[in-house]
Amino acid sequence: RKSALLAHFSPQEFMRGSLRALVLSPCVVLCLRQIALPQPSLLSRSTHTSISLQRRPKASTSTRRAMSTSASSSESRIAYLHGFASSATSLKGVALQKAVGTEICDLPDLNRPSFSKLTVSGALEAMDELHEQRGRPKWNLVGSSMGGHVAALWTSLHPECVEKLVLLCPAFSLAELWPAILGAENFERWGREGEYPFQNAAGEWHKVHYGLVEDGLTHPVHPSIPDSVPVLVMHGKNDEVVPVASSLSLSKIYALHPSLSVETLEDDHALFASTDLIVQRAAQFFGVPGKRGG
């Protein structure tokens, strides 16, 4: 399978496009930290792509979803929503679950229906299903990267179901970041051919459909977050995927929100080095005592 992919791209294209794509995978972020990659701005890269990234109206299914999943249980739970090229076994998610207890913390798989065919809409449906399975409880949500955007979107659709939000390097504009992440030429190829190779959380290569980008454009970049939901954002200063400036700007974007705070950490996009701190801060923020030894 790797040989087939290598044959599809020239060595130069493969190394340039794939290494930048792989930076999204927690499995290889630590390795790539030692590689000096150019960091062109999103604006300079995206102006050279011929593929239009115009936002489309949000799908009507979101409206129906919001009308049918209101909270009905007084129980409060925690859910960790992983990012792109990650999974339900995410390092930070597993650490959080171990710290607060498996009986109150869920780690849903957002790669719906599969990693190759995942979409933001599919991730929202996965959260819908978990909500129903758990008896429609109140939620404290932790969202990482693309999962941060999903967490904010789900909150905007079900404001009565969410108590607090913790967002880790949230990729609110991931659909618009792809040209900078992959490079304009590779991004154009993705749109032209309809699929592009990425590694999943297990390090396996899969061709991911361009529908991920198209579906992402149907959702608002910065969904409305009710004043009743406190928000804690933590972002690595050295994030090579989602610039920390995007989170620093949230204080202005959500200027009227009474309880939104942004903290920067000495870390990169994966936030592996900050896992213990993140778990501690999230548990404190949610008012959940950590388990001894967790």
Solvent accessible surface area in square Angstrom, and as a share of the most:
residue,aa,sasa,rsa
1,R,176,0.64
2,K,124,0.52
3,S,85,0.55
4,A,69,0.53
5,L,10,0.05
6,L,94,0.47
7,A,91,0.71
8,H,83,0.37
9,F,12,0.05
10,S,43,0.28
11,P,96,0.61
12,Q,131,0.58
13,E,33,0.15
14,F,24,0.10
15,M,104,0.46
16,R,94,0.34
17,G,0,0.00
18,S,3,0.02
19,L,36,0.18
20,R,23,0.08
21,A,2,0.02
22,L,20,0.10
23,V,8,0.05
24,L,9,0.05
25,S,1,0.01
26,P,37,0.24
27,C,69,0.41
28,V,29,0.17
29,V,2,0.01
30,L,85,0.42
31,C,91,0.54
32,L,14,0.07
33,R,118,0.43
34,Q,156,0.69
35,I,77,0.39
36,A,105,0.82
37,L,49,0.24
38,P,82,0.52
39,Q,127,0.57
40,P,48,0.30
41,S,65,0.42
42,L,60,0.30
43,L,132,0.65
44,S,52,0.34
45,R,38,0.14
46,S,31,0.20
47,T,89,0.52
48,H,140,0.62
49,T,21,0.12
50,S,99,0.64
51,I,40,0.20
52,S,68,0.44
53,L,37,0.19
54,Q,137,0.61
55,R,82,0.30
56,R,110,0.40
57,P,121,0.76
58,K,92,0.39
59,A,42,0.33
60,S,72,0.47
61,T,57,0.33
62,S,1,0.01
63,T,77,0.45
64,R,142,0.52
65,R,17,0.06
66,A,30,0.24
67,M,155,0.69
68,S,60,0.39
69,T,6,0.04
70,S,49,0.32
71,A,31,0.24
72,S,87,0.56
73,S,34,0.22
74,S,117,0.76
75,E,75,0.34
76,S,47,0.30
77,R,13,0.05
78,I,2,0.01
79,A,0,0.00
80,Y,7,0.03
81,L,0,0.00
82,H,3,0.01
83,G,6,0.06
84,F,5,0.02
85,A,2,0.01
86,S,7,0.05
87,S,24,0.15
88,A,28,0.22
89,T,107,0.62
90,S,14,0.09
91,L,98,0.49
92,K,12,0.05
93,G,0,0.00
94,V,66,0.38
95,A,24,0.19
96,L,5,0.03
97,Q,37,0.17
98,K,131,0.56
99,A,6,0.05
100,V,6,0.03
101,G,1,0.01
102,T,93,0.54
103,E,105,0.47
104,I,46,0.23
105,C,2,0.01
106,D,9,0.05
107,L,31,0.15
108,P,17,0.11
109,D,68,0.35
110,L,0,0.00
111,N,21,0.11
112,R,78,0.29
113,P,111,0.70
114,S,47,0.30
115,F,18,0.08
116,S,28,0.18
117,K,106,0.45
118,L,1,0.01
119,T,25,0.14
120,V,8,0.04
121,S,20,0.13
122,G,8,0.08
123,A,0,0.00
124,L,1,0.00
125,E,84,0.38
126,A,4,0.03
127,M,0,0.00
128,D,17,0.09
129,E,76,0.34
130,L,16,0.08
131,H,0,0.00
132,E,78,0.35
133,Q,135,0.60
134,R,103,0.38
135,G,37,0.36
136,R,73,0.26
137,P,0,0.00
138,K,68,0.29
139,W,0,0.00
140,N,6,0.03
141,L,0,0.00
142,V,2,0.01
143,G,0,0.00
144,S,12,0.08
145,S,10,0.07
146,M,3,0.01
147,G,0,0.00
148,G,0,0.00
149,H,8,0.04
150,V,0,0.00
151,A,0,0.00
152,A,0,0.00
153,L,4,0.02
154,W,0,0.00
155,T,0,0.00
156,S,30,0.19
157,L,22,0.11
158,H,0,0.00
159,P,54,0.34
160,E,71,0.32
161,C,0,0.00
162,V,7,0.04
163,E,66,0.29
164,K,59,0.25
165,L,0,0.00
166,V,0,0.00
167,L,1,0.01
168,L,0,0.00
169,C,1,0.01
170,P,1,0.01
171,A,0,0.00
172,F,12,0.05
173,S,26,0.17
174,L,12,0.06
175,A,9,0.07
176,E,49,0.22
177,L,10,0.05
178,W,2,0.01
179,P,0,0.00
180,A,22,0.17
181,I,12,0.06
182,L,0,0.00
183,G,3,0.02
184,A,15,0.12
185,E,87,0.39
186,N,1,0.01
187,F,0,0.00
188,E,39,0.18
189,R,32,0.12
190,W,0,0.00
191,G,25,0.24
192,R,162,0.59
193,E,77,0.35
194,G,31,0.30
195,E,71,0.32
196,Y,4,0.01
197,P,3,0.02
198,F,2,0.01
199,Q,24,0.11
200,N,23,0.12
201,A,27,0.21
202,A,78,0.60
203,G,24,0.23
204,E,77,0.35
205,W,19,0.07
206,H,53,0.24
207,K,80,0.34
208,V,0,0.00
209,H,36,0.16
210,Y,22,0.08
211,G,18,0.17
212,L,5,0.03
213,V,1,0.00
214,E,76,0.34
215,D,25,0.13
216,G,6,0.06
217,L,2,0.01
218,T,25,0.15
219,H,3,0.01
220,P,46,0.29
221,V,29,0.17
222,H,66,0.29
223,P,3,0.02
224,S,85,0.55
225,I,13,0.07
226,P,36,0.23
227,D,91,0.47
228,S,89,0.58
229,V,1,0.00
230,P,33,0.21
231,V,1,0.01
232,L,1,0.00
233,V,0,0.00
234,M,0,0.00
235,H,0,0.00
236,G,0,0.00
237,K,96,0.41
238,N,94,0.48
239,D,16,0.08
240,E,54,0.24
241,V,7,0.04
242,V,2,0.01
243,P,67,0.42
244,V,33,0.19
245,A,62,0.48
246,S,40,0.26
247,S,1,0.00
248,L,93,0.46
249,S,41,0.27
250,L,1,0.00
251,S,60,0.38
252,K,170,0.72
253,I,80,0.41
254,Y,25,0.09
255,A,70,0.54
256,L,169,0.84
257,H,18,0.08
258,P,94,0.59
259,S,46,0.30
260,L,31,0.15
261,S,55,0.35
262,V,37,0.21
263,E,54,0.24
264,T,50,0.29
265,L,16,0.08
266,E,127,0.57
267,D,3,0.01
268,D,5,0.03
269,H,14,0.06
270,A,6,0.05
271,L,1,0.00
272,F,34,0.14
273,A,82,0.63
274,S,11,0.07
275,T,13,0.08
276,D,120,0.62
277,L,77,0.38
278,I,6,0.03
279,V,15,0.09
280,Q,100,0.44
281,R,63,0.23
282,A,1,0.01
283,A,8,0.07
284,Q,110,0.49
285,F,43,0.18
286,F,17,0.07
287,G,61,0.59
288,V,27,0.16
289,P,113,0.71
290,G,48,0.46
291,K,100,0.42
292,R,245,0.89
293,G,79,0.76
294,G,50,0.48
